[in-house]
């Protein structure tokens, strides 16, 4: 079971409210799912989405690193 302090530690370190964090995390989830669908389609039909999944993941990773690098120790 998570204590209230443990639950909020990450939110404080990200300087976000619960709903801000939820909204942003859900956005990352949607975009990751989109990239996963590109990879799945490419696995079945190698001529489709040859770079789309990798490009989406790369852009997403860059955004996450840029946004959260200020919170690293």
N, CA and C atoms as an extended XYZ file, in Angstrom:
219
Properties=species:S:1:pos:R:3:atomname:S:1:resname:S:1:resid:I:1 pbc="F F F"
N         0.838       -1.176        0.000 N   UNK     1
C         0.000        0.000        0.000 CA  UNK     1
C         0.889        1.246        0.000 C   UNK     1
N         0.542        2.203       -0.798 N   UNK     2
C         1.310        3.444       -0.865 CA  UNK     2
C         0.841        4.421        0.205 C   UNK     2
N         1.801        5.009        0.869 N   UNK     3
C         1.431        6.053        1.822 CA  UNK     3
C         1.162        7.338        1.051 C   UNK     3
N         0.480        8.247        1.683 N   UNK     4
C         0.163        9.526        1.053 CA  UNK     4
C         1.447       10.251        0.648 C   UNK     4
N         2.464       10.189        1.498 N   UNK     5
C         3.737       10.847        1.211 CA  UNK     5
C         4.393       10.239       -0.027 C   UNK     5
N         4.426        8.933       -0.091 N   UNK     6
C         5.032        8.259       -1.243 CA  UNK     6
C         4.248        8.557       -2.523 C   UNK     6
N         2.948        8.589       -2.401 N   UNK     7
C         2.081        8.876       -3.549 CA  UNK     7
C         2.392       10.251       -4.130 C   UNK     7
N         2.612       11.217       -3.271 N   UNK     8
C         2.830       12.595       -3.726 CA  UNK     8
C         4.279       12.939       -4.045 C   UNK     8
N         5.226       12.100       -3.637 N   UNK     9
C         6.645       12.402       -3.847 CA  UNK     9
C         6.956       12.653       -5.321 C   UNK     9
N         6.501       11.786       -6.180 N   UNK    10
C         6.767       11.940       -7.610 CA  UNK    10
C         6.076       13.185       -8.165 C   UNK    10
N         4.872       13.433       -7.728 N   UNK    11
C         4.148       14.623       -8.195 CA  UNK    11
C         4.892       15.896       -7.810 C   UNK    11
N         5.387       15.941       -6.599 N   UNK    12
C         6.161       17.112       -6.162 CA  UNK    12
C         7.452       17.236       -6.964 C   UNK    12
N         8.122       16.104       -7.210 N   UNK    13
C         9.385       16.167       -7.951 CA  UNK    13
C         9.164       16.600       -9.395 C   UNK    13
N         7.982       16.335       -9.938 N   UNK    14
C         7.648       16.754      -11.303 CA  UNK    14
C         6.966       18.119      -11.318 C   UNK    14
N         6.727       18.678      -10.130 N   UNK    15
C         6.068       19.972       -9.988 CA  UNK    15
C         4.709       19.988      -10.706 C   UNK    15
N         3.906       18.942      -10.439 N   UNK    16
C         2.598       18.805      -11.079 CA  UNK    16
C         1.561       18.388      -10.052 C   UNK    16
N         0.317       18.765      -10.334 N   UNK    17
C        -0.793       18.233       -9.557 CA  UNK    17
C        -1.098       16.832      -10.093 C   UNK    17
N        -1.946       16.122       -9.368 N   UNK    18
C        -2.324       14.792       -9.823 CA  UNK    18
C        -2.938       14.845      -11.226 C   UNK    18
N        -3.846       15.777      -11.461 N   UNK    19
C        -4.535       15.835      -12.749 CA  UNK    19
C        -3.622       16.324      -13.871 C   UNK    19
N        -2.694       17.218      -13.567 N   UNK    20
C        -1.705       17.617      -14.583 CA  UNK    20
C        -0.846       16.415      -14.972 C   UNK    20
N        -0.426       15.667      -13.958 N   UNK    21
C         0.401       14.490      -14.211 CA  UNK    21
C        -0.378       13.434      -14.991 C   UNK    21
N        -1.631       13.216      -14.605 N   UNK    22
C        -2.466       12.247      -15.302 CA  UNK    22
C        -2.617       12.625      -16.773 C   UNK    22
N        -2.941       13.883      -17.028 N   UNK    23
C        -3.156       14.351      -18.396 CA  UNK    23
C        -1.893       14.156      -19.244 C   UNK    23
N        -0.758       14.554      -18.701 N   UNK    24
C         0.472       14.428      -19.464 CA  UNK    24
C         0.881       12.966      -19.645 C   UNK    24
N         0.749       12.168      -18.596 N   UNK    25
C         1.079       10.747      -18.701 CA  UNK    25
C         0.179       10.050      -19.713 C   UNK    25
N        -1.092       10.417      -19.728 N   UNK    26
C        -2.017        9.816      -20.685 CA  UNK    26
C        -1.651       10.217      -22.115 C   UNK    26
N        -1.182       11.443      -22.290 N   UNK    27
C        -0.720       11.881      -23.614 CA  UNK    27
C         0.456       11.014      -24.067 C   UNK    27
N         1.399       10.755      -23.156 N   UNK    28
C         2.544        9.904      -23.492 CA  UNK    28
C         2.084        8.479      -23.798 C   UNK    28
N         1.102        8.002      -23.055 N   UNK    29
C         0.534        6.681      -23.302 CA  UNK    29
C        -0.060        6.594      -24.712 C   UNK    29
N        -0.859        7.611      -25.080 N   UNK    30
C        -1.486        7.611      -26.414 CA  UNK    30
C        -0.436        7.605      -27.510 C   UNK    30
N         0.581        8.420      -27.354 N   UNK    31
C         1.615        8.507      -28.384 CA  UNK    31
C         2.454        7.233      -28.440 C   UNK    31
N         2.702        6.613      -27.311 N   UNK    32
C         3.422        5.336      -27.285 CA  UNK    32
C         2.600        4.240      -27.947 C   UNK    32
N         1.294        4.268      -27.701 N   UNK    33
C         0.396        3.301      -28.334 CA  UNK    33
C         0.385        3.494      -29.845 C   UNK    33
N         0.375        4.742      -30.279 N   UNK    34
C         0.431        5.040      -31.712 CA  UNK    34
C         1.704        4.449      -32.323 C   UNK    34
N         2.833        4.663      -31.655 N   UNK    35
C         4.101        4.112      -32.150 CA  UNK    35
C         4.041        2.587      -32.170 C   UNK    35
N         3.449        1.985      -31.145 N   UNK    36
C         3.315        0.527      -31.093 CA  UNK    36
C         2.484        0.002      -32.255 C   UNK    36
N         1.454        0.733      -32.626 N   UNK    37
C         0.633        0.319      -33.766 CA  UNK    37
C         1.428        0.389      -35.069 C   UNK    37
N         2.271        1.423      -35.195 N   UNK    38
C         3.156        1.493      -36.363 CA  UNK    38
C         4.045        0.254      -36.421 C   UNK    38
N         4.633       -0.124      -35.268 N   UNK    39
C         5.511       -1.290      -35.228 CA  UNK    39
C         4.751       -2.580      -35.554 C   UNK    39
N         3.533       -2.699      -35.044 N   UNK    40
C         2.733       -3.891      -35.324 CA  UNK    40
C         2.408       -3.992      -36.811 C   UNK    40
N         1.968       -2.889      -37.400 N   UNK    41
C         1.666       -2.883      -38.837 CA  UNK    41
C         2.913       -3.209      -39.645 C   UNK    41
N         4.047       -2.652      -39.226 N   UNK    42
C         5.301       -2.899      -39.933 CA  UNK    42
C         5.730       -4.365      -39.808 C   UNK    42
N         5.462       -4.972      -38.642 N   UNK    43
C         5.813       -6.384      -38.454 CA  UNK    43
C         5.038       -7.274      -39.421 C   UNK    43
N         3.764       -6.943      -39.635 N   UNK    44
C         2.910       -7.738      -40.519 CA  UNK    44
C         3.205       -7.428      -41.985 C   UNK    44
N         3.362       -6.149      -42.293 N   UNK    45
C         3.611       -5.695      -43.664 CA  UNK    45
C         4.867       -4.816      -43.645 C   UNK    45
N         6.042       -5.415      -43.853 N   UNK    46
C         7.304       -4.687      -43.708 CA  UNK    46
C         7.445       -3.440      -44.584 C   UNK    46
N         6.654       -3.315      -45.610 N   UNK    47
C         6.733       -2.147      -46.488 CA  UNK    47
C         5.964       -0.946      -45.919 C   UNK    47
N         5.199       -1.169      -44.857 N   UNK    48
C         4.406       -0.092      -44.252 CA  UNK    48
C         5.153        0.512      -43.060 C   UNK    48
N         5.026        1.788      -42.880 N   UNK    49
C         5.539        2.492      -41.700 CA  UNK    49
C         6.987        2.116      -41.371 C   UNK    49
N         7.841        2.182      -42.397 N   UNK    50
C         9.228        1.753      -42.223 CA  UNK    50
C         9.975        2.548      -41.158 C   UNK    50
N         9.632        3.806      -40.983 N   UNK    51
C        10.331        4.634      -40.002 CA  UNK    51
C         9.394        5.303      -38.998 C   UNK    51
N         8.110        5.210      -39.202 N   UNK    52
C         7.138        5.960      -38.390 CA  UNK    52
C         7.217        5.662      -36.902 C   UNK    52
N         7.311        4.398      -36.535 N   UNK    53
C         7.376        4.045      -35.118 CA  UNK    53
C         8.631        4.584      -34.459 C   UNK    53
N         9.751        4.412      -35.120 N   UNK    54
C        11.025        4.896      -34.574 CA  UNK    54
C        11.048        6.411      -34.461 C   UNK    54
N        10.514        7.087      -35.453 N   UNK    55
C        10.470        8.549      -35.424 CA  UNK    55
C         9.587        9.024      -34.274 C   UNK    55
N         8.432        8.419      -34.104 N   UNK    56
C         7.522        8.815      -33.020 CA  UNK    56
C         8.166        8.594      -31.652 C   UNK    56
N         8.809        7.462      -31.458 N   UNK    57
C         9.482        7.172      -30.187 CA  UNK    57
C        10.613        8.167      -29.951 C   UNK    57
N        11.372        8.475      -30.974 N   UNK    58
C        12.488        9.416      -30.852 CA  UNK    58
C        11.998       10.808      -30.458 C   UNK    58
N        10.949       11.277      -31.106 N   UNK    59
C        10.377       12.593      -30.787 CA  UNK    59
C         9.850       12.602      -29.351 C   UNK    59
N         9.146       11.554      -28.978 N   UNK    60
C         8.592       11.450      -27.634 CA  UNK    60
C         9.709       11.439      -26.588 C   UNK    60
N        10.750       10.684      -26.841 N   UNK    61
C        11.871       10.615      -25.906 CA  UNK    61
C        12.547       11.980      -25.756 C   UNK    61
N        12.738       12.672      -26.871 N   UNK    62
C        13.337       14.014      -26.819 CA  UNK    62
C        12.489       14.976      -25.987 C   UNK    62
N        11.180       14.919      -26.160 N   UNK    63
C        10.279       15.786      -25.398 CA  UNK    63
C        10.341       15.487      -23.904 C   UNK    63
N        10.371       14.203      -23.564 N   UNK    64
C        10.416       13.811      -22.156 CA  UNK    64
C        11.739       14.248      -21.528 C   UNK    64
N        12.840       14.011      -22.205 N   UNK    65
C        14.146       14.394      -21.677 CA  UNK    65
C        14.229       15.901      -21.504 C   UNK    65
N        13.776       16.652      -22.500 N   UNK    66
C        13.827       18.111      -22.417 CA  UNK    66
C        12.973       18.621      -21.263 C   UNK    66
N        11.773       18.101      -21.130 N   UNK    67
C        10.848       18.586      -20.111 CA  UNK    67
C        11.297       18.241      -18.700 C   UNK    67
N        11.808       17.029      -18.502 N   UNK    68
C        12.090       16.556      -17.160 CA  UNK    68
C        13.561       16.596      -16.769 C   UNK    68
N        14.444       17.030      -17.653 N   UNK    69
C        15.869       17.096      -17.309 CA  UNK    69
C        16.135       18.073      -16.168 C   UNK    69
N        15.320       19.098      -16.036 N   UNK    70
C        15.508       20.073      -14.963 CA  UNK    70
C        15.222       19.476      -13.588 C   UNK    70
N        14.554       18.329      -13.532 N   UNK    71
C        14.213       17.700      -12.269 CA  UNK    71
C        15.214       16.637      -11.851 C   UNK    71
N        16.194       16.355      -12.715 N   UNK    72
C        17.203       15.341      -12.370 CA  UNK    72
C        18.168       15.883      -11.340 C   UNK    72
N        18.675       14.984      -10.537 N   UNK    73
C        19.649       15.375       -9.497 CA  UNK    73
C        21.018       15.548      -10.076 C   UNK    73
